[in-house]
Amino acid sequence: MARKDDVTSELPGVPKRPGRPRTGKAMSGAERMAAHRAKLAAAGLETVTVTLDREVADALRAYVSRKSANSESVTLGQAAERILRDRLLRPR
């Protein structure tokens, strides 16, 4: 079934594609991620990939859902940062 646009005038011989027009400046996923990491680095932040045991990951998700249920919106990253700061950076 062909899509017909009754509002926009069409050039003869040029098919109109549905959707947003292409700009030619689109970045790949890797380019977008590199730009995101550069933006975080400029803000003084760093992204880190962490591997957790299933039990720890489940406990972290439960902690986040409990915090979110108490009208305090917390992401997994924020929760992990909060816990690590409490455990690793506290005075001994």
Secondary structure, 3 states (H helix, E strand, C coil): CCCCCCCCCCCCCCCCCCCCCCCCCCCCHHHHHHHHHHHHHHCCCCCCCCCCCHHHHHHHHHHHHHHHHCCCCCCHHHHHHHHHHHHHCCCC
